[in-house]
């Protein structure tokens, strides 16, 4: 009985926290980070100010938690959907394609939020998280590369991806989604030293893969 009570309490806390995060995501996307107050989030979530501050010490802590949970969920999806692929550049390309296409389509709300008025510390946190998530993938997929270079490869993937999707969101880069995804994959494969012919085969297959997975996800939504 005690175990079930504790389990119920944990589930209730998780549900309450998730409701606050969903409210914050809606408001940050609609009003912007700076214009959104903690009281706005309280009202939208239908909770109390004390409950919000129980989980989050301030608005930036809430933003950090929101970005971290969304980013981990996206990378979890990418790893799960590519698990069947043979480790190597093809899997790296498929994850790049999936993440880039997700950011530019189904995760566009978070992209707009990050490129409008979010904090530098949050962007740095997101970059650190991306590198941490990429490292085990690169360890498996690129065993021939020196271990000391793999964090730099992860940082390069994150840096170029962020610059491109942010540029598209701000209108600085005018590029359709499929072309942006193809560019990201092509850039990374050539940086890894693959031949032009193999690179183009990977570009085609990764685009097909990412499009199919996102289409399936929308159909199941």
N, C-alpha and C positions, 0 to 999 in steps of 0.2 A: 504493500500500500504506500509506504514512504517513497519507494522507488517510482511508482506511478505518479505520485504527486509531484515529485521533483522533475520527472519527465514532462508532465503537463506544464509546469512552471517554465521550463526551458523553452518549450514550444511556444508558449504564450509570449515570452520575451522576444523570441526570434520573430514572431509575427508582428509584434508591436514595432520592433526596430525596422523591419522591412516596410511597414506602412509609412513610417517617418521618411525613410529613404526614397520611397516612391513619390511622396509629396514633394520632397526637396528636388528631385529630378524634374518633376513637372514645372515647378516654380522657377528653377534655375534656367530651364530651357525657354520658358515663356517670358520671364521678367529680367533674367540675367542674375548673376551671382550677387553683384553689389546692391541691386535694387530689392533683393529678397531679404526679408528680415526673419529672425527666428520665430517671431509671432505669426508671420505669414505661414510658415511651415506648420506651426502648431494648429492653426485654424484649418489648413488644408487637410492635415492628417487626422483631424478630429480627436486630438489628444490634449494633454496638459503641458504647460511649459516645463514643469518639473520632470515629466516623463521624457521629454526631448533632451533635457540636460542630464538626465540619468545615463543616457547612452552616449551623448556627444557633448564634449566640454565647450565647444563653440561652433560657429558656422563653418569655419575652415576644416575642423575635424570631421564634420558631417560630409563636406565635399570630398575630403580625402577618402573616407569610408565608401562613399558612393562610387567614386572613380575606381578605387581598388576592387570592389566587388564586381563592377561591370567589366573591368579589364580581365580579371581572373575568369569570369564566366565566359567571356569571348574566347580566351585562349584555351580554356577547358574544352569548348566546342570544337575549336580547330584541331586540338590534339586527338579528340575522340573520333572526329570524322576522317582523320588522316592515319589512324592507327593501322589500317590495313595496308598502307603503302610501304614499299621497301625503303629502309633507311638510306638516305643519300640526298643529293641535290633535289630530286623530284619531290621528296617530302617537305624539304625546306621551302621549295617554291609553292607547294600546295598550301602550306600554312600562311605564307606571305599573302598569297592570293585570297585566301579565305578571310584573313584579318582585315586586309585592305578593303575588300568588297563589303565586309560587314560594317566597317566604319563609314563607308560612303553610302550605305543603303539602310539597313535595319538599325544601325547604331548612330544614325545621323544626329539624333538629339544630343547624345553625349558629346559628339564632335563639335556641334555648335556651342555647347556649354563650355568646352575646354578652350575654344578659340576666341571666345568673346571677352571674358573678363576674369578667368580663373587665376589662381595664385601661382607664382613661379615655383614655390615649394611643392605644389601639387603636381606640376608638370615634371619636376625632377623626380618625385616619388614614382610617377607613372613610368618614367624612363628606367629607373632602377628596377621596378617590377618587371618590365618587359625584358630587360637583360637577364634577370634571374630565371624567367620562364623560358627564354631561348636557350640558355646554356646547356641544360640536359638534352635538348633536341639536337643541338649542334654537336655535342659530345658523341651522340649515337650516329648522326648523319654524316659528320665530317671527321672521322677518326684520323685521317692522314694530316689534317691541319694541326700545327703546333698548339698545344693547350693554352699557351700564353696569348695566342692570337684570337681565340674563340670569343672572349669577352668583347674584343674590338669588333668582331664580325657582328655580334649581337647588337652592339651599340650602333653600328652602321645601319643595320636593318631598321632599328627603331628610329634613328635620326632621319633617314631618308623618308621612311613611311610617314612620320609625323609632319615633316616639312611639306610633303606633297598633299596629304589630305587636308592639312591646315590651309595651304595655299588655295586648294579647290574650294574649301568652305568660305574663305574670305574673298574669293573671286580673283585672286592674284594669278592663279593658274586656271586656265580654261581647258578642261580635258574631260571627256566623258568617262564614266566609271570604268568600263572595260579597258579603255586605253590606258587609264591610270594604273589599273591592276597589272596589265601587260608590261607597262614600263617598269614597275617595281620589280616584277619577277625577272624581266630581261636584264635589268641593271645588276641585280644580285647574282644571277647566274654567270654573267660575264665577269663580274668582280671575282668570282670563285674560279675563274679560268676555264670555264666550259667552252667548247667550240660553238660557233655561231649556229650550226645545224642542230646540235643537241639542245642549245638554248631555246631555239624556236619551237622544237618539239615540246619542251617542258612548258613554254609559255602557253601553247595551245591546250595541252592537257590540264594545266593548272587552272586556266580560265574556265574550261568545261567543268572541271571538278567543283570549283567555287560556286559557279552559277547553279549547278545542279543541287548542291547542298543547301544554298540559300532559298532556292525555289521550293525544295522539300520542306524546309523549316517554315516558310510562309504558309504553305498548304496545310501544315499541321497546327498552325497558330489558332 
